[in-house]
Amino acid sequence: MSGTDLQAAVAAVVDAVDALAGCDSDLATGTELVEVLDELETVWCRLPALRHRLLARLQTETTPQQMGAKNWKDVLAIRWRITTAEAHRRLSDAALLAPRQPVTGPPLPPVLHATSVAQAQGLINAEHVEVIRKAVDKLPGFVDTTTREQFEVDLVRTAVGAGPTDVENAADLTLFLLDQDGPEPDDTERARTRGVTKGKQRRDAMTDLAARLTPEAWAVFEVLFAKYAAPGMCNPDDPEPCISGTPTQAQIDNDHRSLAQRQHDALLAIGRIALMSGEVGHLNGLPVAVIIRTPCKTSNPAPGSASPAAAPACPSKTSSGWPDTPTIIWRCSTKRPGRRWICSAAAGSPPRRSGSCSSPATGAAPNRAAPSAPTAPRSIM
């Protein structure tokens, strides 16, 4: 089908929707309304399959740079006014459910071929597709291609006559039967699933952290937690927190933190110790450092928040305990409309949306480090 034919078909769809929107449904009976809704549900289930195919084709015809963006996720988010998460979901679905375009030769079938066919016919909906996709991802690595394809086909057959919950239950049962003893200890599988994920900063300035550690990584942190997360250690409520040696009995008795709080404070202390060691090196040619910016109208942090460059906002009550060292650099800065910050040392430099200082005079890379070693709060003058 040529581009002209494709546009004509889309125009016909738009005209049909306009005609349907102009219909009066007040005189329709309940049976007629149900029949119409059933037909519309089938159409709604089929449309994503068409979008997947067109998106896959678009990615072979042009590049994000030619469309004025740095990647396809931004292209979709900007053009259709959707979130980047939704754009990522659509691109991921297209990669799995649209015909694959090789460098040479005819198109290859979709990764989830049976799911793609069922969706194109309107037999399953988006919830079914999501359940099947997650179930296929959970298949053990030793499952061969034939069994993997049959597993998908069986789930699609179940989805045609059942809801997403029933499909999920069937998938869980099959996964259990395929691997009743669980995955065999395997370094390759551990390496594939390892990771640490940082969530978005919440409105209370807290950030969620989720981790799946390898045995080696946990062995390291288990020892560190045993030392730094022990009762009385690294307690920010102490006038002089104990970060080395053995805490006093009074520090232990006055430590009312939970285990989770002690482990959090231990991670913070370990990060500060690493920064203060002076051995973290450079990042992008500049020393690794935390840059703390405060309003220009005051030398000391005002009540509210101080913002580390290219990092989440940090309450100034907390940041006031960070010393002015080569790894903790204080900068006077002004806040401009649109949540953009400009370092006062770079008065002619363009603002950056990320919040990082654009001046080379800062002498430190904007980011990715933790605060320095714990010290008693002191003035930054």
N, C-alpha and C positions, 0 to 999 in steps of 0.2 A: 504494500500500500504506500503510495506516494505521500509527501507532506501535504499536498492539496487535499487528497482524499481524507487524510487524518483530520485536518482542520474542518472539513465539511461534516465528518462524522461527529466531531465534538460540537459543532454548531447545531446539529440535529438533536444531540442530547440536551443542550441548553434550551432549545425550543420546546422539547418534550417536557422538561422540568418546568418551564414557564407555563405551559398548557396545564400541567398537573396542578401547579400552584394556584391557577385561576379557577379550578373546579370547585364547585360548591358541595361540601360534604354533609351539609345539614340534613339532606333528604335521604342519605344512604342508610341502609339497615346495618345492624350489627354484623351480620354475616358478610355483607359486602365490604364493610370496613376492615374486617379481619383478613379477607382475601387480598385487599389492596395492600395492607400492611405486610402480609406475607411476601407478596411480590416485591415490595420495596426493600424488605429485609434481604432478599436474595440479591437484589441489585447492589445494595450497600456492601454485601459480602464480596461481590465480584469486582467492584471498583478498585480496591487496593491491589489486586493482581495486575490490573492494567497499569496502575501507577508504578508498580515495581518494574514492569517491563520497560516503560518509558524512561524511568530514572536510570536503569542499567544502560539503555541505549544512549541517553544523554551523556553519560560518563565516558563513552567511547567516541563521541562526536566532538567534544570540546573539553576544556580544562577549567578549573575554578578560577585561575588567573585571568583567562580570557573573559570570564563573566564578572570580574571585578572583586573577587574574594580570594582568600588564601587557601581555603579548602572547601569541599563540597558541603560540609556541615554548615559553614557560614553562608554559602550560597542559598541553601534552603531556608535557613533561619531568617535571613534578611529579606529574601524575596517574598516569602509566604507569611512573614511575621509570626513565626513559631519559635519556641525555645530551642536551644541547641540540643537539649536532651531528646526532644521530639524529632528533630532533624536527624540525629544519630540513630534513633530507632527506625526511622523510615529507610535510611541508607542501609542499615544492617539487615532489615527485612528484604530489601531489594537484592542484596548480595546473596541471600539464601534462597529466595523464591523466584528470581528472574533468571532467564536463560543467561548463561555465562558467555562472555565474548572473548574468545581466544585471540591471540595475535594474528594467527592465520587459520584458515579453515572455517567450517560451519560452526554455528553456536553450539555450546555444550548444554546439556539439560541442567536445570537448577540443582543446587545442593540438596534441597528437600523437594525432590521431584513430585512425589505423591501428594504432599501438602500443597504444592503449587497448583497442581491440576484440580484438586478439590476446591481450593479457594477460587480459582478461575471460573468454576462452575457454580459458585455460590453455595456449596454444600457445607462449608465450615466458615466460622467467623474469626475475627481477630483474636479473641480469647482462646479459641482452639489452637490457632497457629502458635501463640505464645507458649501454651502448655506443651505442645509437640516439640517446639524448638528447645525448650529447657530440658525435656526428657531425653532428647537425642544427645544433648551436650553432656548428660550424666552417664552415658554409656561408657563402660570401662574400655581402656585402651586396647585390650586383647580381642575385642569383638571385631570380627571380620566384616568386610563390606557387604556381603550378602545378608548376613544377620542384621546388620545395621539398617539396610534398606527394608527388610521384612518387618523389623520393629516399627519403623515409621509407617509402613502400609497398614499394619494392624492398628496403630493408634488412629490413623485417618479413618479407617472403617468404623472404629468405635465412635469417633467424633461426629460422623455423619448422622448417627441416631441418638447421641447423648450429649450432655452438657460438659463444660470444661472440667468440672469437679470429677465427674465419672471418668473422663479421659485421664486426668491426673492420677486417680486411684489405680486405673489399669496400668498406667506407665510405671507407677511405683511397684506394683506387684511383679511386672515383667522384669524390672531392674533387679528386684530381689532374687527372682528365680535364676537370672543370668549370673549373679554373683552373690550367692548366699553367704559366703564366708567373708565378704568384704574385700576391698582391694588388697592385693599382696604388697607388702612393704617394698617400695621401689623408689630409688633415688630420682629417677626421671620423672615419675608422677609427682613426687614431692616438689621437685624444682618447678614443675609446670604450674602447680597450684599455690606456690608461695606468694606472699605479697602483703603490703601494708597500704591501707586506703584511708585517706583523709577526707572527711565530709566537709560540707560547706559550713562556714561560720554561722552560728545561730544568732538570734536577736540579742541573747544575753552575752554575746561575745565568746561563748564557749564553742569548741570544735570537737566533733566526734572523730574517733580514731578506731579503725578495725584492722586486725592483723591475723594472718595465718602464717605461723612461723615454722621453719624447718626444725628438726631436732637439734641441729647445731646452733641455730639462732636462739632457741629457747634455753639451751644449756648455758649460753653466754649470759642471757638476761636473768636466768634463774639465780646465777651466782651474784650478779649485780644487785638484784632485788633483795637477796638474802643479806647483803651488806648495807645498801643504801635505803631499803624500804623497811628495815628493822625498826621496832618501836624506839622513838627518841632520835632517830637519824633524819637529817634534812627536813626538820620541822619548821616551816615558815613562821609559825607562831612563837617560836623561841626568840628571845632577844639576840642570841648568838647561836644560830643553828649549828649542829654538829655534822660536819661533812667528812670527817676523818677520825680514825681512832674509835673509841668506845664512848657512847653517850653516858652522861651521869645518871644515877638512879632517879634524880629529880626530873630530868628530861624524859626518862622513860615513863615515870608515874604521871607526868603532866601531858603525855601524848594521848589525845583522845581521838585521833584520826582512825578511819576505817582502813582495811588493807588496801582497798582500791585507791584511797587518797594517798596513802604512804607510797604506793607504787607510782602514782602520778608525780609526786614530789621527788621521788628517786630519779625518774626520767628527766625531770627538769634539772636536777643537780648534776646528773651525768652529762647533759648537754652543755651546761655552763662550764663544767670542768674541762670538757673537750675544747670549747672555745678559748678558755683562758690558758690552755696549754700552749697556744701559739703554733700548733702543729697541724692545723686544719688546712693550711695552704691558701691557695688562690682559687677564685671562681671567675671565669671569663677575664683573666688577666688582672683582677683586683683582689685584695685581701678579703677573705670571708669575714663579714662583720654584720652586726645588727645595727641599723640606723634608726634612732628614735627621734621623731619629729614632734615638736611642741609649738604652740602658738607663739608668734613673734612678740606679742604684747607682754609676755611674761617670761622670765628666765627659768622659773620653776614650773613643773607641770601643773596646769590648772585642773580643778576637779572636772572629770569627764574622761577623756581618753587620749592617749598618745598613740600614734600610728607608726609601727615599724614599716620601713620602706618596702613596698611590694609584698606586704604581709597583712594579716588581719589586724583590726583595731585592738589596742591593748589598754586596759584601764590605767590611767596615769598613777593611781595609788600603787599599782603593782610595778610599773616600769620605773618608778622613782627609786626603787631599790637596786636598779642596774647601774653599776659604776661607769664613769667616763674613762674607758680604757680603749686600746686599739681595736678591741672586738665589740665594744659598745660605744657608738658615736652619737652624740646628741646634735641635732640640727634644728635651727630655728626655721619655721616654715609657715606659709600662709595658706589658708584654705580658700579655694575659688569655687564659684558655682559649678554644679554638676559633679561634686565629689572629686574634683581634681586637685591635686596638691602640687605645688611648685616649691622646690627648695630655694631658700632665699639666696643661696650662693650661686644660683643659676637663673638670675632674674631675666635673662633674655631667651632662655631655653623654652622650647614648646612643652606644654603640659603632657603628661602621660597618663592614660586611663588606668594603668596598673597601680599608680600611686608612687612609683619609684622616682627618686631624685634623678634628674637628667644631667646634673653637673658632674664633670670629672673631678671637681674640687672636693667632692665628698671623700675621695680616697678609699672607698670601700664598695664592694659589689652590693647592689640592693638586694639583700636576701641571704638566703635560705639557710639560716643558721638559727640556733637556739640562743637564749640569753647566756650571760657569763656566769661564773661560779657564784654561789650564794654569798651575799654579804649583808651586813646590817644596813637598813635604809639610811641614806645620807643625802645631803643636798647635792644638787648637780651644778651648783655655782662654781 
